[in-house]
Amino acid sequence: MKWSHVALNCRDLDATEEFYRRWFGFERAHSFPAGGSRIVFLRRGDAYLELFQASDGPPGGDGPTAAGTLRHLALQTGDVDRVLAGMGSHAQVTLGPMSFDEFIPGWRTVWLTDPDGTVVEVSQGFRSTP
């Protein structure tokens, strides 16, 4: 298991992306359509930020949606199913497992909560592509 990323909810995706690019040296690694919006991954070395368009709606299975809040934190594994099996009943799944092969072949993710309700994404197969 290794660290993957932190997901942030943003009022303005473009302004938030520009902030982290200009002041902290992040570069765009990926951008994917998501409903009527998009998800943007920024990268600086091994550090990733995942940016979501904020909404006033209720929290989803992947975390809260309000602007300025942490949506979820994410860890990378070689096998999502093995992690879930190892956790047994301690895996309080809120969403998934889901496949994102249409964006990156082999990318698969599940979201669950820790004891305090923080959403934790456990993902396999995510990688930067040129």
N, C-alpha and C positions, 0 to 999 in steps of 0.2 A: 504494500500500500504506500502511495506517495501523495504529496500535496498536489492538487490540480489547480483550483481557482477559487475566487470569491465572485459572487454574482451581485450586482448592484442594480437597483431600480432608479431610473433617471427621468427627470421631467423632459429633457431634450437630449436625445441620444447623440446628435451631432455635436452639441456644445460640450457634453461630458467626454466624448471621444477626443475632441480637440484639446480639452483641459489636460487629460492624461498624456496625450501625445506631446503637446507643447512643453509642459512643465516637468514631466517625469520620464520622457523618452520612450513611451510605449508606441508600438506600431500595430496596425490592424493585422490580425492573423486570419480571421474569418468573419464573414457576415452571412447570416441565413435568414430567409423569410420566416416570420412567425405570426400567423393570423394576418391582421392588417398592418403589422409592423415588421420589425426585424430584430435579431439578436446579433450583437457584435462582440467578438472576442478580440481583446487587445493583448499584446505580449511584449514583455521586456525580459530578455533572457529566458529563464525558466518560470517567471512570474506571469500569470494570466489574470485578467479581469474579464468578466462576462457582463455585458451591459444589456439591460432590458428596458423597454418603454414602460414607465410607471403607469398605474391605473388606480382608480378609486374603488375598484371592485374588491371582493373578499379575497383572502389569501387562497392561492391555488395549491395543488399538491407539491409544487416545487418551491413554495414559500410565499411570504408576504409580497404585495405588489405596490405599496405606497412609495412615492418618491422619497429618496434620501434614506431608504432602509436597505439592510442586507436582505437579499432574497434567499440565498443559501450559501453554504460553503461546500467545496467539492474535493473529493479524494479520487485518485486513479488506482485501479486494480487491474490485474490480468484476467480476472474471472468474477463477474458480478454474481453469478449463481453460486459460486463457492463461498463468497462473502455472506450471502443471504442464508445459505445452508448452515454455515458456521454460527451465525447469530441466532438462528432458530426463532423462538418467540420474542426475542429482544429486538428483532427487525420490525419496527412499526412503520411499514411501507405506506407512503402517502400518494405515490404515483409510480407506475411502471411495474416491472422493467419495460423499457421502450427501446426500440431500435431506431437509429438515425442513419441507416445505410445510404439513404438518398443523398446525404451530405458528405459523409465519410464512411466508406465501407468498413464494417466491423465495430462501429461506434454503438454502444449499448449502455443504458443508464437506468438507475433506480433512485428514487428519493425516499428518505425515511427521516424520522425525527429522533433527536437525542432525548435524554430524560427531561430536559427543560423545554422541549418543543422546538428547538432550532432545527431547521431542515438541513439535512446532509445529503448531498448528491454523491453516489458511488457510481463511477463510470469506468468503462473499459473501451479501449480502442480509439479514443480521441487522440488526434495528432495534427500538428500543423502541416499544411500542404503548401507547396509553392504557389 
